[in-house]
């Protein structure tokens, strides 16, 4: 369970920014289950998700997949003369079981400059390891396995990634917690729009079925998609989307590639029509993707990050997905949903209930003078319980909305038509 995520010098996030999940108001849970991030276009919302994606990728793959001597694929701030040479830093606070951990690292284009991991088993900090360049310092409680990991460490790889490969018990638990997450962004939407969408959705369907709860008619009926049933179709080879869906191992992806694709069953006037995934609407494919990932996140108690949750979904469907994470009875393992959105209706009430709490809303805004993004919570404005957040946000009370020139587009059109001869203007 994530308690916070901190980042500096990544994309437009120049100065240190923190997304905090600790409740600001009375709550028995150690972290809020849902966080929504609002902002204008190009304000830095997607950059925040991308920063966490890079953090997770580095933890998962730096030792196993990054080539020796290869540059670190980070994205520093580019709108000044100094940030490109300065390290980018990333850190999380998280709960693994009942123990709080703090893990982070700094990196340039060429090497990991620092890395640290602390635990707080009894609310007191315990150093597990600290790294400065190639120098490692270990805490007395780390235990066996540290030497083997240190021997295979490279300048462009993380010690936590190396330690996980040696099956160190405590470090392995932290590594697993950080890597067992779903991140839904542009690469997922490209897969849904590609010719391999059948294999992509089939992999999600089969992975979810492996958890013991296959997607059935109930889920489809809840979304009112017009699809009566989803069922495996004929076996045929498919090209598998290479974006790491549900983080299936290679052998599972190969199995999916040669497995059955899905058939979407529609019933019209009593007659059954079977359509392939490619023929389904963007909304149907998006909902199946999100609900499959969302339900599996809830079942295993993991975090799910989604960039632009509202794309191709009706607000009521988005609110339904949010509600799965909000309900402590349905989400007893503490799964979390972190998403960016433009859907201001989620700030209000739907079907008589508030969708998002005051401490679950964050904003990101870019400073015109520097081009750097700033992240800040709704709770900074000390809103009253029951306040109309939607209306106040759209009115600009919280910032993070586009500053539209009042008559710029109208003046452009008037100028265009004013320069045309009368006979050129359509009647």
C-alpha positions as CSV (number, residue, x, y, z in Angstrom):
1,X,0.0,0.0,0.0
2,X,1.4,3.4,-1.1
3,X,1.6,6.2,1.5
4,X,3.4,8.7,-0.8
5,X,5.3,9.1,-4.0
6,X,8.0,11.8,-4.4
7,X,9.7,12.9,-7.6
8,X,12.1,15.7,-8.7
9,X,13.6,16.6,-12.1
10,X,11.4,14.3,-14.2
11,X,9.7,15.9,-17.3
12,X,8.0,19.1,-16.2
13,X,8.2,18.1,-12.5
14,X,11.4,20.2,-11.9
15,X,11.2,20.9,-8.2
16,X,10.5,18.1,-5.6
17,X,6.8,17.2,-5.7
18,X,4.9,14.8,-3.4
19,X,1.7,12.9,-4.0
20,X,0.5,12.0,-0.5
21,X,-2.0,9.2,0.2
22,X,-2.2,9.6,4.0
23,X,-5.8,10.7,5.0
24,X,-6.1,14.4,5.9
25,X,-9.4,13.7,7.7
26,X,-10.6,11.1,10.1
27,X,-10.1,7.6,8.6
28,X,-9.2,4.3,10.1
29,X,-7.3,3.3,6.9
30,X,-3.6,4.2,6.8
31,X,-3.9,5.5,3.2
32,X,-6.8,6.7,1.0
33,X,-7.9,4.1,-1.5
34,X,-8.4,6.6,-4.4
35,X,-6.6,9.7,-5.6
36,X,-7.7,11.8,-8.6
37,X,-5.3,14.3,-10.2
38,X,-6.9,17.3,-12.1
39,X,-5.2,19.9,-14.3
40,X,-5.3,21.6,-17.7
41,X,-3.9,20.0,-20.8
42,X,-0.1,19.9,-20.8
43,X,0.0,20.8,-17.0
44,X,1.9,17.7,-16.0
45,X,-0.7,15.1,-15.1
46,X,0.6,12.5,-17.5
47,X,4.2,13.3,-16.5
48,X,3.3,12.3,-12.9
49,X,2.1,8.9,-14.1
50,X,5.2,8.6,-16.3
51,X,7.4,9.4,-13.4
52,X,5.9,6.5,-11.4
53,X,6.2,4.3,-14.5
54,X,9.9,5.0,-14.8
55,X,10.4,4.4,-11.0
56,X,8.6,1.1,-11.3
57,X,10.5,0.1,-14.5
58,X,13.9,0.9,-12.9
59,X,13.1,-1.2,-9.8
60,X,11.8,-4.1,-11.9
61,X,14.2,-4.1,-14.9
62,X,17.4,-2.2,-14.3
63,X,19.4,-5.2,-13.2
64,X,17.8,-7.8,-15.5
65,X,17.1,-5.8,-18.7
66,X,19.2,-2.6,-18.9
67,X,22.4,-3.4,-20.8
68,X,25.7,-2.9,-19.1
69,X,27.0,0.6,-20.0
70,X,23.7,1.7,-21.5
71,X,22.4,5.1,-20.5
72,X,19.6,5.4,-17.9
73,X,16.4,6.1,-19.8
74,X,15.2,9.0,-17.6
75,X,13.5,12.2,-18.6
76,X,15.0,15.3,-16.9
77,X,13.5,18.8,-17.0
78,X,14.7,20.4,-20.3
79,X,13.6,24.0,-19.9
80,X,16.7,25.3,-18.1
81,X,20.5,25.0,-18.5
82,X,21.2,23.0,-15.4
83,X,18.6,20.3,-14.9
84,X,19.9,18.0,-17.6
85,X,23.1,17.4,-15.7
86,X,21.4,17.1,-12.3
87,X,20.1,13.8,-10.9
88,X,16.4,12.9,-11.0
89,X,15.1,11.5,-7.8
90,X,12.2,9.2,-7.0
91,X,11.0,7.8,-3.6
92,X,8.0,6.1,-2.1
93,X,6.7,5.4,1.4
94,X,4.8,2.2,1.5
95,X,3.3,-0.5,3.8
96,X,4.3,-4.1,3.3
97,X,2.2,-6.0,5.7
98,X,2.3,-3.9,8.9
99,X,5.8,-2.5,8.3
100,X,6.4,0.9,6.8
101,X,9.3,1.2,4.3
102,X,10.9,4.2,2.6
103,X,12.7,3.5,-0.6
104,X,14.2,5.8,-3.2
105,X,17.1,6.6,-5.6
106,X,18.7,9.3,-7.6
107,X,20.0,8.9,-11.1
108,X,21.7,10.8,-13.9
109,X,21.8,9.8,-17.6
110,X,24.8,7.5,-16.8
111,X,24.6,6.1,-13.3
112,X,22.6,5.7,-10.1
113,X,24.0,8.4,-7.8
114,X,22.2,7.3,-4.6
115,X,19.8,4.7,-3.3
116,X,18.3,4.0,0.1
117,X,15.9,1.7,1.9
118,X,14.7,2.2,5.5
119,X,12.1,0.3,7.5
120,X,10.1,1.3,10.5
121,X,9.1,-1.9,12.3
122,X,8.4,-0.2,15.6
123,X,8.0,3.4,14.4
124,X,11.8,3.9,14.6
125,X,14.0,4.1,11.5
126,X,16.1,1.1,10.7
127,X,18.7,1.4,7.9
128,X,18.6,-1.6,5.6
129,X,21.1,-0.1,3.1
130,X,22.4,3.2,1.7
131,X,24.3,3.7,-1.5
132,X,26.4,6.6,-2.7
133,X,27.6,5.9,-6.2
134,X,29.2,2.5,-6.1
135,X,29.7,2.5,-2.3
136,X,27.2,0.4,-0.3
137,X,26.5,0.7,3.4
138,X,24.4,-2.0,5.1
139,X,22.4,-1.9,8.3
140,X,23.1,-4.6,10.9
141,X,19.7,-6.2,10.4
142,X,19.8,-6.8,6.6
143,X,20.9,-10.4,6.9
144,X,22.4,-12.7,4.3
145,X,22.5,-12.3,0.6
146,X,23.9,-8.8,0.5
147,X,27.4,-9.7,-0.7
148,X,26.1,-11.6,-3.8
149,X,23.9,-8.8,-4.8
150,X,26.8,-6.3,-4.4
151,X,29.0,-8.3,-6.7
152,X,26.6,-8.1,-9.6
153,X,25.7,-4.4,-9.1
154,X,26.3,-2.1,-12.1
155,X,26.5,1.7,-12.2
156,X,23.2,1.8,-14.2
157,X,21.3,-0.7,-12.1
158,X,19.6,-0.5,-8.7
159,X,20.8,-2.5,-5.7
160,X,17.2,-3.4,-4.9
161,X,16.8,-5.0,-8.3
162,X,20.0,-7.0,-7.9
163,X,19.1,-8.1,-4.4
164,X,15.7,-9.3,-5.6
165,X,17.5,-11.7,-8.0
166,X,19.3,-13.2,-5.1
167,X,16.0,-14.1,-3.4
168,X,16.8,-12.0,-0.3
169,X,13.6,-12.4,1.8
170,X,13.0,-8.9,3.1
171,X,14.3,-7.0,0.0
172,X,12.4,-9.4,-2.2
173,X,9.1,-8.5,-0.4
174,X,9.7,-4.8,-1.0
175,X,10.7,-5.4,-4.6
176,X,7.5,-7.5,-5.2
177,X,5.3,-4.9,-3.6
178,X,6.7,-2.1,-5.9
179,X,6.5,-4.1,-9.1
180,X,3.1,-5.8,-8.7
181,X,1.2,-2.8,-9.9
182,X,-0.9,-2.0,-12.9
183,X,-0.2,1.2,-15.0
184,X,-2.6,2.1,-17.8
185,X,-1.5,4.8,-20.2
186,X,-0.8,5.6,-23.9
187,X,0.7,2.2,-24.6
188,X,-2.4,0.4,-23.4
189,X,-4.7,2.7,-25.5
190,X,-2.5,2.0,-28.5
191,X,-2.9,-1.8,-27.9
192,X,-6.7,-1.4,-27.8
193,X,-6.7,0.5,-31.1
194,X,-4.2,-1.9,-32.8
195,X,-4.7,-4.9,-35.0
196,X,-3.6,-7.1,-32.1
197,X,-6.4,-6.0,-29.8
198,X,-7.9,-9.5,-29.8
199,X,-4.8,-11.0,-28.3
200,X,-4.4,-8.1,-25.9
201,X,-8.0,-8.5,-24.5
202,X,-7.7,-12.3,-24.5
203,X,-4.6,-12.1,-22.3
204,X,-6.5,-9.9,-19.8
205,X,-9.5,-12.2,-19.9
206,X,-7.4,-15.3,-19.3
207,X,-5.3,-13.7,-16.6
208,X,-8.4,-12.6,-14.7
209,X,-10.0,-16.0,-15.1
210,X,-6.9,-17.5,-13.5
211,X,-7.8,-15.5,-10.4
212,X,-11.0,-17.5,-10.2
213,X,-13.5,-14.9,-11.4
214,X,-13.9,-14.9,-15.1
215,X,-15.5,-11.9,-16.7
216,X,-19.2,-12.8,-17.1
217,X,-22.5,-11.4,-18.2
218,X,-22.9,-9.5,-14.9
219,X,-19.9,-7.2,-15.6
220,X,-21.1,-6.6,-19.1
221,X,-24.7,-5.9,-18.0
222,X,-23.5,-3.4,-15.4
223,X,-21.9,-1.4,-18.1
224,X,-24.9,-1.6,-20.5
225,X,-22.6,-2.2,-23.5
226,X,-25.0,-4.2,-25.6
227,X,-22.8,-7.3,-25.2
228,X,-24.6,-10.3,-23.8
229,X,-21.6,-12.6,-23.4
230,X,-17.9,-12.9,-23.9
231,X,-16.6,-16.3,-24.7
232,X,-13.4,-17.9,-26.0
233,X,-13.4,-18.3,-29.8
234,X,-11.5,-20.5,-32.2
235,X,-7.8,-21.1,-31.7
236,X,-5.6,-19.0,-33.9
237,X,-2.1,-17.4,-33.7
238,X,-2.1,-13.7,-32.8
239,X,0.5,-11.0,-32.6
240,X,0.8,-10.2,-28.9
241,X,1.0,-6.6,-27.8
242,X,4.5,-6.2,-26.2
243,X,3.6,-3.6,-23.6
244,X,3.7,-5.8,-20.5
245,X,0.0,-6.3,-19.9
246,X,-0.7,-7.5,-16.4
247,X,3.0,-8.3,-16.4
248,X,2.5,-11.8,-17.7
249,X,5.7,-13.8,-17.9
250,X,7.0,-14.6,-21.4
251,X,5.7,-18.2,-21.4
252,X,2.2,-16.9,-20.6
253,X,2.4,-14.4,-23.4
254,X,3.4,-17.2,-25.8
255,X,0.5,-19.3,-24.5
256,X,-1.9,-16.4,-25.1
257,X,-0.5,-15.8,-28.6
258,X,-1.5,-19.2,-29.7
259,X,-4.7,-19.4,-27.6
260,X,-8.3,-18.6,-28.5
261,X,-9.4,-15.1,-29.1
262,X,-12.5,-13.6,-27.7
263,X,-16.0,-13.6,-29.2
264,X,-18.4,-10.8,-28.2
265,X,-22.0,-12.1,-28.4
266,X,-24.8,-9.6,-29.3
267,X,-28.5,-10.6,-29.4
268,X,-30.7,-8.5,-31.6
269,X,-34.4,-9.3,-32.0
270,X,-33.7,-12.8,-30.7
271,X,-30.9,-13.5,-33.1
272,X,-27.3,-14.0,-32.0
273,X,-24.5,-12.1,-33.7
274,X,-20.9,-12.9,-32.8
275,X,-18.3,-10.1,-33.3
276,X,-14.5,-10.1,-32.9
277,X,-12.8,-7.7,-30.5
278,X,-11.7,-5.5,-33.5
279,X,-15.4,-4.8,-34.3
280,X,-16.3,-3.6,-30.8
281,X,-16.5,0.0,-29.8
282,X,-13.7,1.9,-28.1
283,X,-15.9,2.2,-25.0
284,X,-16.5,-1.6,-24.8
285,X,-12.8,-2.4,-25.1
286,X,-11.8,0.4,-22.7
287,X,-14.3,-0.8,-20.1
288,X,-13.2,-4.5,-20.4
289,X,-9.6,-3.4,-20.0
290,X,-10.2,-1.2,-17.0
291,X,-12.6,-3.4,-15.1
292,X,-10.4,-6.4,-15.6
293,X,-7.4,-4.6,-14.3
294,X,-9.4,-2.9,-11.6
295,X,-11.0,-6.0,-10.2
296,X,-7.7,-7.9,-10.3
297,X,-6.1,-5.1,-8.4
298,X,-8.8,-5.3,-5.7
299,X,-8.5,-9.0,-5.5
300,X,-4.7,-9.0,-4.9
301,X,-4.6,-5.7,-3.0
302,X,-2.4,-3.7,-5.3
303,X,-2.3,-0.1,-6.6
304,X,-3.5,0.7,-10.1
305,X,-2.3,3.9,-11.9
306,X,-4.4,5.2,-14.9
307,X,-3.6,8.1,-17.0
308,X,-6.9,9.8,-18.2
309,X,-9.3,7.4,-16.7
310,X,-12.3,9.0,-18.3
311,X,-11.3,8.4,-22.0
312,X,-14.1,6.5,-23.8
313,X,-16.1,6.0,-20.6
314,X,-19.3,7.5,-19.4
315,X,-19.0,9.3,-16.1
316,X,-21.3,6.8,-14.4
317,X,-19.0,4.0,-15.4
318,X,-16.0,5.9,-14.2
319,X,-17.7,6.5,-10.9
320,X,-18.6,2.8,-10.7
321,X,-15.0,1.8,-11.1
322,X,-14.0,4.3,-8.4
323,X,-16.6,2.9,-6.0
324,X,-15.0,-0.6,-6.1
325,X,-11.9,0.8,-4.5
326,X,-13.8,3.1,-2.1
327,X,-15.8,0.4,-0.4
328,X,-13.8,-1.2,2.5
329,X,-16.1,-4.2,2.4
330,X,-15.3,-4.9,-1.3
331,X,-11.7,-3.8,-1.0
332,X,-10.5,-5.3,2.3
333,X,-6.9,-5.7,1.1
334,X,-6.4,-1.9,0.6
335,X,-6.0,-1.8,-3.2
336,X,-5.5,1.8,-4.5
337,X,-6.6,3.6,-7.6
338,X,-4.6,6.6,-8.7
339,X,-5.7,8.4,-11.8
340,X,-5.6,11.6,-13.8
341,X,-8.7,13.0,-15.4
342,X,-10.6,16.0,-16.8
343,X,-14.0,14.7,-15.7
344,X,-15.1,17.4,-13.3
345,X,-18.4,15.5,-12.6
346,X,-16.4,13.2,-10.4
347,X,-15.9,16.1,-8.0
348,X,-19.7,16.3,-7.4
349,X,-22.3,13.7,-6.4
350,X,-23.7,10.9,-8.5
351,X,-26.8,8.9,-7.6
352,X,-26.8,10.9,-4.3
353,X,-23.3,10.0,-3.2
354,X,-20.0,12.0,-3.2
355,X,-17.7,10.2,-5.6
356,X,-14.4,11.6,-4.2
357,X,-13.5,12.8,-0.7
358,X,-11.8,16.1,0.0
359,X,-8.4,14.4,0.7
360,X,-8.6,12.4,-2.5
361,X,-8.4,15.3,-5.0
362,X,-5.1,16.8,-6.2
363,X,-4.3,19.4,-8.8
364,X,-1.3,20.0,-11.0
365,X,-0.5,23.4,-12.6
366,X,2.3,24.6,-14.8
367,X,4.0,27.9,-14.0
368,X,4.2,30.0,-17.2
369,X,7.4,31.7,-16.1
370,X,9.4,28.4,-15.8
371,X,7.4,25.7,-17.5
372,X,7.6,23.6,-14.3
373,X,4.6,21.8,-12.8
374,X,3.5,22.1,-9.2
375,X,1.4,19.4,-7.5
376,X,-1.0,20.4,-4.6
377,X,-4.0,18.9,-2.8
378,X,-7.6,20.2,-2.6
379,X,-7.2,20.1,1.2
380,X,-4.8,23.1,1.0
381,X,-7.9,25.2,0.4
382,X,-9.6,23.9,3.6
383,X,-12.8,23.1,1.8
384,X,-15.9,22.4,3.9
385,X,-17.5,19.0,3.9
386,X,-20.3,19.0,1.3
387,X,-18.9,21.9,-0.6
388,X,-19.6,21.9,-4.4
389,X,-16.0,21.0,-5.5
390,X,-17.1,20.6,-9.2
391,X,-18.5,24.1,-9.5
392,X,-15.6,25.8,-7.7
393,X,-13.0,23.9,-9.7
394,X,-14.6,24.9,-13.1
395,X,-14.9,28.5,-11.8
396,X,-11.1,28.5,-11.3
397,X,-11.2,28.7,-7.4
398,X,-8.5,25.9,-7.1
399,X,-6.5,26.8,-10.2
400,X,-5.4,24.0,-12.5
401,X,-7.8,25.0,-15.3
402,X,-6.9,26.3,-18.8
403,X,-6.6,30.1,-19.1
404,X,-8.6,30.7,-22.3
405,X,-8.3,34.1,-24.0
406,X,-11.8,35.5,-23.9
407,X,-12.3,36.2,-27.6
408,X,-9.1,34.8,-29.3
409,X,-10.8,32.1,-31.3
410,X,-13.8,34.4,-32.2
411,X,-11.4,37.2,-33.3
412,X,-9.4,34.8,-35.4
413,X,-12.6,33.7,-37.3
414,X,-13.8,37.3,-37.7
415,X,-10.5,38.4,-39.1
416,X,-10.5,35.4,-41.5
417,X,-14.0,36.2,-42.9
418,X,-13.3,39.9,-42.9
419,X,-10.4,39.5,-45.4
420,X,-12.5,37.5,-47.8
421,X,-14.4,39.1,-50.7
422,X,-18.2,39.0,-50.4
423,X,-18.6,36.5,-53.2
424,X,-16.1,34.1,-51.6
425,X,-18.1,33.9,-48.4
426,X,-20.7,30.9,-48.5
427,X,-24.3,32.0,-48.4
